[in-house]
Amino acid sequence: MTVAVEHIATDQPPDDAKARDVDYGWQSGNRLELLENGEAYFPRVFQAMREAQREILLETFILFEDKVGHELKGILIEAAQRGVKVVASLDGFGCGELSPAFLGELAEAGVLVQMFDPASKMLGIRTNWFRRLHRKIVVVDATVAFIGGINFSADHLGDFGPEAKQDYAVRVTGPAVADLHHFALAQSGRQVRTRRGWRRRQQRPSLWTTANEEGLVRLIYRDNVQHRDDIEEAYIHALSKAQKRVVIANAYFFPGYRLLREIRNAARRGVHVQLIMQGQPDVLLAKLAARMLYDYLLKDGVVIHEYCQRPLHGKVALVDDEWSTVGSSNLDPLSLSLNLEANVLIRDRAFNQQLYERLELLAHEHCRTMPENRKPRLWLWRLTVGFLVFHVMRHFPVLTGWLPAHKPRLKPFESQAHDL
């Protein structure tokens, strides 16, 4: 049996640049469902896929050959066999351990499998670390979409044990699904039809809206060409407008200077700012990096919680009573300066309140709160390292420009055949 897998080696899949380089506007009248952890997410996604009649578009950073991965594989195969067009875009680093047999079963059934920036191991170590396809998007029949931080792996389920991840996603139905569908289709390199509202604009639509409507949704994304800082700018803009409360729950927190300053400024003008960070990290370096920023934030009244029940993997935030965001983007150098990411901005009171209640429960029942007047140990070392870290962080977006970038083109080709 021969496995045919397309390899996307770029940041810029389709040749039609106008179809790809799009600024999506605010869409009203959407219905939103917050999904917390795999227990809520996987049943809803898998149900939508089982009911698919025409098309399934899937993007994920991680797909493992565990009970979740095998269930997904079976659903995609069954859908493809009944005539549904199925496109699975996988990251070459996050999905680098998938076996030829696993991929072969998908390809044989008619699933189009695409691997973003695959690379062979060198001395047993994967080398394709930077500029990952980090998005997690599923769109079914252009009528329902899912976006968030949850991968297709069993470590998003509570029965995985102490290392099970805490994470969030959102199910979207309504007009915004058309934008998510257009985006996912364009990123996959498939042919797309471009309507006037999707054409490249000379002036980008505002990241903020004062429209007095519920169910407002806007898709934003980060690439390494025209949309390098859209997600970061959305956070900065929302924080600058905050009047009452801010809650940010983010797994990997090491933002740039401008975003860090806006968080501090919100607290200084009396906004109740809460950060929920990793207390039991899956990557120890992430916790150490975030802690370098604690003193800078605590002294201005920012409340910092460390979630200690299990690893925090969420990428969500809310401002005041209406604005929220859910997506794949962490607030760290990889997400804000290198990876391909996607979030939705949401203006909806009911969704905001539900997210707030879930995060408040997390903060008060499963977190430890950092004291405002804590006395750091090894203060001279921390002062020196903190100074260096702070200024590296401030200039990181410029520094990353020195790293090699993917060329803006689609390069599909067949992988080497695997005899199974």
N, C-alpha and C positions, 0 to 999 in steps of 0.2 A: 504494500500500500504506500502511496506517495502522498506526502503532506505538502500542500501548497499554502504558504503563508505570505502575505504581503508585509514588507518591512517599510515603515515610514521612518525616514532618517532625518526629518526636518521639523522645524517649528511651523511651517507653512504648507499644509497639505495641498489644497486645490490650486490648479493653475489660474482659475478665475479669481483674481485678487479682489475684485469688487464684491464677489459673493462672500469672501472670507473676511475682509477687513471692514467690519460693520460695527456701528455704534447702535445698540438696541435702546429703544426708548421705554418709558413707563407704560405699562399695560394695566388697565383697570378691569374689575369684574372677575378676578380670579378667586378660586377656592383653594385654601391652603390647609395642609395637615402636617403638624410637627410629628416626626418619627424619631423616637429616642432609642438608640441601640439596635442591635440586630433583631431583637425580639419583636420590635414594631416594624422595622424596615424590611427585612427579608420576606415576610408573608405578603406585604403589600406589593413589593416589586415582583415577586414570583407569581402572584395572582394576575397582575397586569400582563406579564409575559405569557402566561398560560392562555389568557383570553385574547392575545394578539391575533389580528386577522391579516395585516398587511406588512408590518415593519417593526423591527426592534433595533434600536441604536444604543449601543452600550460603550461607555468609556470608563476604564478603571485603572487605578495605579497598581493595585494588588489583586491577584486572583490566585488562590492556593488550591492545591489538590487535597482538600479536606472535605468534611461533610457538606459545607456550604458550596464549595467549588464544584463538587460532583453533582449536587442538586441543580445548580445553575447550568452545568453542562447538559444534563438530561433535559431540562426545560428548553434550552436553546436548540438542541438537536431535534426535539419533538416539534418545535415551532418551524424550523427549517424544513422538516420532512412534510409538513402540511402546507408548504408553499409560502410561508412568511419570509420576507427578506430580513436576514439577521446579519448585522455588522458588529463585530466585537473589536474595539480598539484597545489594546493592552500596552502598558509601558514595558519597555525592554529591560529595565532594571527591576521594577517591582514584581514583574511576572517572569523574571529570568530563570526561575527554577521549574517552570512548567515542563512536563515531559513531552517528547515527541508523540507518545501514544495518546496523551490527553488532547493535544492540539489536533492530532490526526483524526480522532473521532469527530471533532467539531467540523473539520474541513471536509471530511468524507460525507457528512450529512448536508453540506451546502452552506455552512456558516462561513462568512468571510471574516477571517481572523487577520488583524493588522497589528504588527508589533512596532511600537515607536522606539526608534534608536536602539536596536539590538546591538550587542557587542559580546564578543567571546571573552571568556575569563582569561586573565593573565596570572599565571602561578596560582590558580585556584581562586582568584579574587576578581570580582566584577569591577570594571573600570569606568563604566558609563554613569558616573555619579551625578553630573550636573545637567540642568535643563530637562527635567523629567516631565512626562505627561502625568500630572498629579490630579487631574480632574476626576470626579466621580459623577457621571451623568447617565441616566437611562431615559430614553424617550420611546414610548410605545404607540404606534399607529397615529402619531402626531396629535394625540388627544390627552395623554397623561405623561407627566415627566417627574423624575426624581433627581434631586441634586443635594449634595451634602459632603460629609467627610467619611462615610462608611464604605469600606472596601468589601469585596466578596471573599471573606475569610471567616473561619469559625471563631477567631479571637475577638469578634464583635458580639459574641453571645456569652451570657453570664455563666453558663455551664463549662466554659473554657477554663475557668478557675481564676486565681488571683491576678493573672495577667490579662484578663478580659478587658477590652477597651470601653470607655464611656464616650459616646459620640452621638451625633445628631444629623438628621437629613430632613428634607421637606418634600412632600408630594404636592404637585401643582396640577390643577386642571383649570382650563379657561384660556383666554386670549394669549397669555404669556407662553403657553406651550408652543405656539407657532414659532416664537423666537428661539426657544430652546431646541426645537426640532431643526430649524434652519441652521443654527450654530453647530449642532452635533453632526448634521449631514455634511456641512461644509468642512468641518474639521476632519471628517473621515475620508475626505477626498472624493465623495460621491457628487454627482451632478445636482445642482440646486437651481431652483427658479428664484429669481430675485425680483421682489416687488419694490416699489418706489421707497417705501419706508425702510427698506433694508439696504439701500444704496449708500455708499460712503458719503458722509456729510462733511461739508466744509466746516461747520460748527457743531461740536458734539452736544447732545442733549445734556441737561443738567443732571448731576448726580443726586440732587435734592429736588423734591417736589412739595409744593404747598397745597396740592389738590386735596379737596375735602371729600375723598372717596375711600371706600374700604377695598381691600383686595388688590391694591396696587403692587405690581411686581416689575422689577427691571433686572435683566441679565447683564452682568458685567464680567469681564474676563481679563486675564493677564497673559500676554505673549511677549516675545522678545523683539517685536518690531514696532507696531503702532500703539500698542496698549500695554506698555511696560509698567505703568503705575496706576492704572485705573482703580484697582481694588484698594490700594493704599490711599488714594485721593478720596475715595468714597468714605473710608473711615475718618480721615482728617476732616472732611466736610461735615459729617454727622456729628463728630465730637465738638466742632466749633459752634454748632447750633444747639447743643445740649443745654437744657435749663433745669432739669429735675434729677434724672438718674442715668447712669451708664453702667452696664454690666457686660464685661467681655470674658468669655470662657475660651481659652486658646491653648492648645497643647504645647506649641513651641513659640515662646514669646521672647523675641529679641528684635523689636521693631527699629526702624530708622529714627533718626533724631527728630524729624518733623512730627511724626506720629506720637512719639514719646512725649514731646513737648506739649502737644495738644491734649493728651491725657492729663498731664500735670496742670495745664491751664484750666481745664474743666473743673478739676477739684478745687483749684484756687478760687474760682468764682462761686463756689458753694454747691456745685453739682455733686451728688452722692455717687462716687465712682468706685466700682468694685471690679477687681480682676480675679478670675479663678484660674489658677495655674496648676501645673503638675506637681504633686507632692510625692507621687510614687511613679516616677517616669520610666518609660520604656527605653529612653535614651538619656543616660545620666548627664551627658554634656548639656542637654537642653535645660535641665534643672539648674545646673551651675551657672549657665549663661544668664538665665532669667533672674537669678538671685543677685547678680551683679547690679541689677537695676533697682532693687527693692528700696535702698536708702534714698535714692533720688526721688522715688514716687511717694514713699511713706511720709516724708517730711512735709509734703504738701497736702496730706489728707487722703490720699488714695488708699482704699482698703484692699488688702491682698489676702486672698484665701489660697491655700494649697490643698488640692483634692487628694485624699490619702487612701480612699477605699480600693482603687485600682487605677491603672494608667488612664489619664485623660487624653482623649484624641479629638475632642470637639473643636470646631472652628465657627463659633457663633457669637453674636453680639446684639445688644439692643440699646437704644437711646430713647429716653423719655417714654411716652405711652404708645407710640405708633411705629417708629423705625426699628427694623431688625435686619440682620443679614445671616444667611446660612450658606455654607459652601465648602470648598476644598482648601482654601487658602489659610495657612498659618500666618502669624505675624512675626516671621523670622526671615533672615536673609535669603534662604532657599525659595520660599514662596513669594516674597515681595520683589526679588531681583532676578530669579533664574527660572523657576518652574512655570509650566503652563497650568493655569488655575482658572476656576470659574466659581462665582458666587451669585446668589440672587439677593437684591435689595428688596425689602418688603415694607410697605406702609399699610399696616392693618392692626387695629387695636386688639382684636381678639387673639390674633397670633402672638403679638407682642406680650400680652398678659400671660398667655399660656407658657411662653418661653421664659418669662420672668419668674413665674411660679416654680417651674422645674429647676431653674438655676438657683433660686433662693433656697429651695429644699436641699439642693446639692451643697450649697455654701454652709448652711446652718447645721446639717446633720452629718456630713461626711468630709468636712474640711477643717483644717486648723487655720486660724487667722494670725497673721504676723502682727506682733505688737508695734504700735507707733514709735515707741521710745526704746526699741531694742538696741542693745549695745553690741555691735559686731565685734567678733574676735579678730585678732590679727589685723587691726585697723590700718596699720601702715601699709601692709601688703595689699589690703583691699583698696586703699586709696590709690596706690600706684597702678595696680591692675585695672581698677575701675576707670581711672583716667584714660588709660590706653584703650580699653574696651569701648568706652563712651565715644571716643573720637574715631575709632575704626568703624563703629556702628553709624556714626554721623556721615561718614564718607563711603559707606559700603556700596551704595548703588553705582558710584563712579568706579570703584575698584573692580566690581564685577564686569564692567565694560572691557577690562583687559583680558578676561577669559575668552577662550574660543567659543563662538556662537554657531549654532546650526545654520546652514544656508537656507534661505527662504524658498524652498522648492519641494515638490513631492517627488519622491524617488521610489515608486513601487517596483518590486521585483519578486521573483519566486525564490524562496529559500532553497538551500540544499535539500535534496530529497532524503527522507528518512525511511528506511525499509523496516517495517514493523512485522 
